Amino acid sequence: MAYHNSVEEKQFIKLLEKTPLEESERASLVERIQTSGLTEEIIESVRTSLANAVAAEKIDPARLNQFNVELARIIQRWRLSSQLNHGRRR
């Protein structure tokens, strides 16, 4: 059965497509989200990849801060929504 992505997961994918990550890494992350949903592991890997992009000077720190703010907002909404949905399933 196919996995249905939530609104927050779709927003995360859109934000991920704007990041300066390697194309192969970005494609694999999007595929993992589309097949099995967003997980804490994926979130952490995106955060470390963005931090590494700053270290490699692929992105300036101001742009990283903008990504982090948007990322935090989407993640917070995703966590709240997943907790609410989990409570309904019981």
N, C-alpha and C positions, 0 to 999 in steps of 0.2 A: 504494500500500500504506500502510495506517495505521501510525503510529508507536506503539510500545508504551512507555509511561512506566515508568521504574524506580521502585523504592520511594522512593529519595531525591528524585526529581522530584515524586512525589505528596506527600511530606512538605513539600517546598518550596512547592508549591501551597497546601497547608493553612496554612502559615505566612504566605504572601502574602495569603491571605484575611483574616487577622487584623490586617493592617497598616492604618494610617490613610491609605492612598493614595487618590487619586481613584478612583471606581468605574470610570470608563472606562479609566484607565491600568491598573488591576488586571485588568480583564477582558481587555484586549489582551495583557498579559503572560501570563496563564493560557492564553489561546488559542495564543500562540506556543509555550509550553512543551508544550502538548498536541499540537500539530501537528508540531513539529520537534525537541522536546527542549530540555533546559536547556543554555544556552551561557554562556560567560564574559561576553558582551555583556549578556545578561539580568541576570546576577548584579550586574554593575557598575551597570546602570541602577536596580536595586532599591536598592542601597546609596546611590547619589546621591539618589534620591527620598526615602529615609528621612532622610538628612541635611538635605535641603531642608524636610522636614516639621518637623524640629526648629527650623530657622531661622524658619519661618512659625508656630511655636508651636502646631502641630497635635498634637504629641506631646511629652511631657516627656523629658528626657535619660535618666532612669532606665529608662523603658520602651524607649527606643532601645537602651540597653545590653543589655537582655534580648533584644530582637529580634536584635541583632548576635551575641550568644552562640549563640542557636539557629541563626541563619543560618550562622555559621562552622562549627558542628558538622555541619549538613546538607551544606554545600558540601564540607567535607573528606571526608565519606563518599561523596559523589557523584564527586569527583575520583578517589578510590581505586578505587571500583567501575568507573568508566569506563576507567581505566588497566588494571585487571585484565581487563575484558571485551575491550578492544582487543588485549591480548596473546594471548587465546584465539583470536581470529579469524584470526591469522596462520598 
